[in-house]
Amino acid sequence: GPPMIPSTSEDSFQISAGEPLGLVSWSRFQAGRKFHLSDYLRSFMEHLGHHIETYDCMDGQKLVPYQCVVVRSHWDCVRPMFLEAFRVQKAAYRHANGGTCTPALIEDGRPRVASAHRNGAKAAKDEEPGGDDLSRVANGFE
């Protein structure tokens, strides 16, 4: 199923492991909709009280939905709090789904271009970061 996200909904899963961070309630991220890592990562960080720009394009090409790009200096600022909260997300995911497998985020992976954009189609320039200071957050969920 889709990864979990901090929630204030009454039908959320309660995880006591999240108490120290104030992240006790969790729900599925956009259940029933196509998953996009850029949307998930941005929404996850907003729930933690931080704004982060995520991009689904790199070098004018659209990435596969489970990859996104974040400016490295921005990612470095929020990474520790993301990883701490993401560990609680894993507990919530196991609680909701059973088993031992959970979503994992892999950083600095090789970008994979979405098939619809492999034939030279260009994405809008305002959908991607500029410069060389990029951190690829790739293969978001295994």
Backbone as CSV, one residue per row, in Angstrom:
resi,resn,N_x,N_y,N_z,CA_x,CA_y,CA_z,C_x,C_y,C_z
1,GLY,0.802,-1.182,0.000,0.000,0.000,0.000,0.856,1.261,0.000
2,PRO,0.212,2.397,-0.109,0.944,3.663,-0.119,1.622,3.922,1.229
3,PRO,2.675,4.729,1.227,3.352,5.052,2.493,2.437,5.875,3.390
4,MET,2.816,5.978,4.634,2.027,6.693,5.631,2.519,8.134,5.748
5,ILE,1.620,8.975,6.256,1.943,10.385,6.446,1.331,10.837,7.773
6,PRO,1.979,11.755,8.489,1.372,12.243,9.734,-0.043,12.752,9.470
7,SER,-0.933,12.533,10.429,-2.336,12.828,10.190,-3.003,13.425,11.416
8,THR,-4.087,14.139,11.180,-4.956,14.613,12.258,-6.342,14.003,12.103
9,SER,-6.489,13.097,11.157,-7.767,12.459,10.869,-8.165,11.493,11.979
10,GLU,-9.459,11.370,12.197,-9.956,10.455,13.226,-9.775,9.000,12.841
11,ASP,-9.708,8.699,11.551,-9.549,7.313,11.112,-8.083,6.943,10.862
12,SER,-7.194,7.591,11.565,-5.766,7.332,11.400,-5.299,6.211,12.324
13,PHE,-4.103,5.699,12.037,-3.464,4.691,12.869,-2.688,5.398,13.973
14,GLN,-2.785,4.879,15.186,-2.095,5.471,16.332,-0.819,4.676,16.610
15,ILE,0.314,5.371,16.695,1.610,4.740,16.910,2.283,5.383,18.108
16,SER,2.426,4.640,19.187,3.030,5.202,20.401,4.506,5.541,20.200
17,ALA,5.174,4.866,19.259,6.591,5.153,18.993,6.787,6.594,18.534
18,GLY,5.735,7.234,18.050,5.841,8.604,17.574,5.609,9.658,18.639
19,GLU,5.281,9.238,19.858,4.994,10.201,20.926,6.110,11.210,21.172
20,PRO,7.383,10.790,21.251,8.445,11.784,21.505,8.527,12.888,20.447
21,LEU,8.087,12.592,19.226,8.126,13.578,18.138,6.781,14.261,17.933
22,GLY,5.779,13.850,18.686,4.442,14.384,18.478,3.807,13.851,17.209
23,LEU,4.239,12.657,16.779,3.749,12.044,15.541,3.072,10.716,15.861
24,VAL,1.941,10.793,16.528,1.241,9.587,16.966,0.245,9.096,15.919
25,SER,-0.393,10.000,15.195,-1.444,9.648,14.230,-0.895,9.627,12.809
26,TRP,-1.206,8.547,12.083,-0.718,8.362,10.721,-1.841,7.829,9.831
27,SER,-1.848,8.254,8.573,-2.799,7.724,7.600,-2.067,7.479,6.283
28,ARG,-2.722,6.741,5.396,-2.116,6.446,4.084,-2.085,7.724,3.244
29,PHE,-0.986,7.918,2.542,-0.839,9.091,1.685,-1.625,8.888,0.400
30,GLN,-2.595,9.732,0.169,-3.393,9.734,-1.067,-3.786,8.331,-1.505
31,ALA,-4.359,7.569,-0.606,-4.802,6.210,-0.935,-5.719,6.244,-2.148
32,GLY,-5.489,5.344,-3.075,-6.312,5.259,-4.270,-5.871,6.150,-5.413
33,ARG,-4.875,6.987,-5.197,-4.361,7.866,-6.254,-2.953,7.434,-6.640
34,LYS,-2.534,7.782,-7.837,-1.187,7.440,-8.290,-0.154,8.145,-7.415
35,PHE,0.839,7.407,-6.968,1.870,7.933,-6.076,2.917,8.721,-6.851
36,HIS,3.310,9.878,-6.302,4.419,10.676,-6.823,5.286,11.071,-5.635
37,LEU,6.533,10.665,-5.652,7.434,10.937,-4.543,7.567,12.426,-4.272
38,SER,7.590,13.250,-5.318,7.739,14.695,-5.106,6.585,15.236,-4.259
39,ASP,5.375,14.792,-4.513,4.218,15.228,-3.716,4.310,14.695,-2.289
40,TYR,4.678,13.421,-2.163,4.764,12.802,-0.843,5.810,13.497,0.029
41,LEU,6.994,13.686,-0.502,8.078,14.283,0.275,7.733,15.706,0.701
42,ARG,7.168,16.480,-0.204,6.762,17.857,0.111,5.680,17.857,1.201
43,SER,4.669,17.003,1.068,3.585,16.934,2.044,4.082,16.418,3.392
44,PHE,4.947,15.419,3.371,5.508,14.872,4.607,6.229,15.964,5.391
45,MET,7.063,16.737,4.697,7.815,17.791,5.367,6.899,18.913,5.848
46,GLU,5.838,19.218,5.118,4.881,20.233,5.568,4.202,19.796,6.861
47,HIS,3.910,18.499,6.984,3.333,17.980,8.227,4.309,18.121,9.395
48,LEU,5.593,18.177,9.084,6.609,18.367,10.127,6.895,19.850,10.374
49,GLY,6.227,20.719,9.617,6.389,22.159,9.796,7.499,22.771,8.966
50,HIS,7.910,22.085,7.897,8.997,22.581,7.047,8.559,22.583,5.587
51,HIS,8.894,23.644,4.895,8.608,23.730,3.469,9.862,23.320,2.697
52,ILE,9.684,22.441,1.738,10.812,22.039,0.896,10.323,21.946,-0.544
53,GLU,11.108,22.470,-1.447,10.782,22.382,-2.867,11.251,21.031,-3.392
54,THR,10.354,20.329,-4.060,10.698,19.067,-4.706,10.370,19.199,-6.185
55,TYR,11.077,18.479,-7.002,10.915,18.578,-8.450,10.785,17.188,-9.042
56,ASP,9.926,17.068,-10.051,9.748,15.780,-10.707,10.423,15.748,-12.082
57,CYS,11.227,16.757,-12.364,11.965,16.843,-13.631,13.440,17.107,-13.359
58,MET,14.282,16.627,-14.258,15.710,16.884,-14.168,16.260,16.999,-15.583
59,ASP,16.998,18.052,-15.842,17.561,18.298,-17.171,16.480,18.276,-18.252
60,GLY,15.313,18.834,-17.910,14.233,18.927,-18.884,13.467,17.644,-19.113
61,GLN,13.746,16.607,-18.335,13.065,15.337,-18.527,12.314,14.933,-17.266
62,LYS,11.102,14.454,-17.454,10.261,14.025,-16.334,10.794,12.708,-15.776
63,LEU,10.911,12.672,-14.450,11.372,11.460,-13.775,10.209,10.501,-13.543
64,VAL,10.533,9.241,-13.300,9.504,8.270,-12.942,8.853,8.722,-11.638
65,PRO,7.624,8.309,-11.369,6.889,8.816,-10.193,7.551,8.535,-8.846
66,TYR,8.372,7.514,-8.755,8.993,7.180,-7.475,10.344,7.866,-7.277
67,GLN,10.650,8.864,-8.102,11.866,9.657,-7.953,11.515,11.140,-7.933
68,CYS,12.367,11.904,-7.264,12.255,13.352,-7.321,13.628,13.954,-7.048
69,VAL,13.712,15.261,-7.260,14.954,15.989,-7.063,14.716,17.071,-6.014
70,VAL,15.702,17.249,-5.139,15.677,18.297,-4.121,17.038,18.983,-4.154
71,VAL,17.051,20.298,-4.014,18.318,21.024,-3.942,19.078,20.509,-2.722
72,ARG,20.319,20.106,-2.947,21.097,19.439,-1.897,21.174,20.248,-0.602
73,SER,21.431,21.539,-0.690,21.557,22.345,0.527,20.243,22.384,1.312
74,HIS,19.104,22.349,0.618,17.810,22.313,1.298,17.595,20.954,1.951
75,TRP,17.921,19.893,1.204,17.767,18.538,1.734,18.652,18.337,2.965
76,ASP,19.872,18.834,2.917,20.784,18.679,4.054,20.222,19.317,5.320
77,CYS,19.460,20.398,5.179,18.866,21.078,6.340,17.746,20.264,6.979
78,VAL,16.945,19.583,6.170,15.780,18.877,6.707,15.987,17.371,6.853
79,ARG,17.047,16.871,6.298,17.285,15.425,6.275,17.238,14.770,7.652
80,PRO,17.934,15.293,8.680,17.893,14.619,9.985,16.477,14.478,10.552
81,MET,15.678,15.542,10.459,14.316,15.447,11.001,13.442,14.558,10.136
82,PHE,13.681,14.572,8.819,12.927,13.668,7.950,13.209,12.224,8.332
83,LEU,14.488,11.870,8.455,14.845,10.481,8.746,14.287,10.012,10.086
84,GLU,14.292,10.886,11.070,13.746,10.532,12.384,12.241,10.261,12.275
85,ALA,11.532,11.141,11.605,10.090,10.968,11.435,9.781,9.790,10.511
86,PHE,10.625,9.561,9.516,10.395,8.477,8.572,10.529,7.117,9.255
87,ARG,11.360,7.032,10.290,11.450,5.789,11.069,10.106,5.494,11.741
88,VAL,9.443,6.527,12.227,8.122,6.341,12.829,7.122,5.939,11.739
89,GLN,7.247,6.515,10.547,6.394,6.141,9.419,6.503,4.650,9.159
90,LYS,7.708,4.103,9.251,7.897,2.668,9.024,7.124,1.846,10.057
91,ALA,7.139,2.286,11.309,6.379,1.589,12.354,4.882,1.665,12.049
92,ALA,4.427,2.829,11.615,3.014,2.998,11.262,2.651,2.114,10.077
93,TYR,3.523,2.020,9.114,3.283,1.197,7.927,3.171,-0.276,8.314
94,ARG,4.089,-0.747,9.169,4.029,-2.139,9.632,2.749,-2.386,10.420
95,HIS,2.358,-1.430,11.251,1.133,-1.555,12.037,-0.095,-1.644,11.121
96,ALA,-0.119,-0.838,10.081,-1.260,-0.787,9.163,-1.317,-1.992,8.236
97,ASN,-0.142,-2.511,7.839,-0.095,-3.546,6.804,0.382,-4.908,7.290
98,GLY,0.946,-4.957,8.476,1.537,-6.212,8.929,2.840,-6.474,8.207
99,GLY,3.509,-7.547,8.561,4.748,-7.922,7.888,5.939,-7.108,8.343
100,THR,7.029,-7.283,7.628,8.276,-6.609,7.991,8.765,-5.637,6.925
101,CYS,8.195,-5.675,5.743,8.623,-4.787,4.658,8.000,-3.401,4.845
102,THR,8.812,-2.384,4.619,8.345,-1.002,4.707,8.966,-0.189,3.583
103,PRO,8.367,0.935,3.248,8.985,1.813,2.250,10.366,2.279,2.717
104,ALA,11.269,2.421,1.767,12.614,2.919,2.048,12.933,4.030,1.068
105,LEU,13.615,5.040,1.541,14.019,6.149,0.688,15.496,5.990,0.379
106,ILE,15.842,6.040,-0.892,17.233,5.908,-1.317,17.668,7.229,-1.918
107,GLU,18.758,7.772,-1.406,19.242,9.074,-1.863,20.319,8.912,-2.934
108,ASP,20.424,9.926,-3.771,21.486,10.036,-4.773,21.541,8.860,-5.735
109,GLY,20.394,8.337,-6.085,20.325,7.271,-7.073,20.408,7.816,-8.479
110,ARG,20.541,6.941,-9.432,20.591,7.329,-10.838,19.192,7.726,-11.301
111,PRO,19.046,8.896,-11.907,17.720,9.321,-12.364,17.182,8.391,-13.449
112,ARG,15.881,8.123,-13.374,15.204,7.304,-14.385,14.133,8.172,-15.025
113,VAL,14.195,8.277,-16.314,13.279,9.132,-17.059,11.980,8.380,-17.318
114,ALA,10.854,9.052,-17.102,9.545,8.462,-17.371,9.418,8.187,-18.862
115,SER,8.844,7.074,-19.226,8.780,6.649,-20.628,8.072,7.659,-21.514
116,ALA,7.098,8.380,-21.025,6.372,9.356,-21.835,7.264,10.507,-22.270
117,HIS,8.399,10.716,-21.591,9.266,11.846,-21.898,10.606,11.411,-22.492
118,ARG,10.790,10.146,-22.779,12.071,9.676,-23.303,12.315,10.089,-24.750
119,ASN,11.275,10.375,-25.480,11.426,10.681,-26.894,11.616,12.163,-27.170
120,GLY,12.251,12.868,-26.254,12.603,14.251,-26.501,11.596,15.274,-26.009
121,ALA,10.499,14.849,-25.424,9.537,15.820,-24.899,10.173,16.561,-23.736
122,LYS,10.006,17.864,-23.709,10.599,18.694,-22.662,9.555,19.081,-21.633
123,ALA,9.955,19.096,-20.380,9.073,19.547,-19.300,9.234,21.051,-19.142
124,ALA,8.271,21.665,-18.530,8.336,23.106,-18.295,9.522,23.439,-17.398
125,LYS,10.212,24.509,-17.700,11.412,24.889,-16.944,11.113,25.221,-15.488
126,ASP,9.904,25.676,-15.181,9.607,26.024,-13.791,9.336,24.792,-12.934
127,GLU,9.416,23.600,-13.503,9.193,22.372,-12.763,10.495,21.696,-12.356
128,GLU,11.616,22.346,-12.597,12.875,21.731,-12.231,13.830,22.763,-11.647
129,PRO,14.746,22.305,-10.791,15.693,23.222,-10.172,16.792,23.588,-11.149
130,GLY,17.487,24.663,-10.844,18.616,25.046,-11.670,19.916,24.826,-10.934
131,GLY,21.010,24.847,-11.650,22.327,24.738,-11.024,22.769,23.304,-10.820
132,ASP,23.968,23.173,-10.264,24.571,21.865,-10.077,24.408,21.327,-8.667
133,ASP,23.797,22.095,-7.776,23.692,21.712,-6.371,22.427,20.886,-6.144
134,LEU,22.350,19.720,-6.791,21.153,18.901,-6.719,21.403,17.638,-5.916
135,SER,20.387,17.186,-5.257,20.416,15.896,-4.592,19.293,15.072,-5.191
136,ARG,19.626,13.977,-5.804,18.592,13.117,-6.349,18.076,12.223,-5.235
137,VAL,16.791,12.289,-4.984,16.161,11.391,-4.034,15.471,10.367,-4.908
138,ALA,16.125,9.242,-5.096,15.702,8.334,-6.135,15.225,7.004,-5.603
139,ASN,14.515,6.271,-6.462,14.007,4.963,-6.085,13.352,5.053,-4.726
140,GLY,12.530,6.077,-4.569,11.942,6.444,-3.290,11.445,5.301,-2.454
141,PHE,10.731,4.371,-3.053,10.187,3.309,-2.240,10.436,1.978,-2.909
142,GLU,11.056,1.108,-2.159,11.358,-0.245,-2.648,10.327,-1.213,-2.136
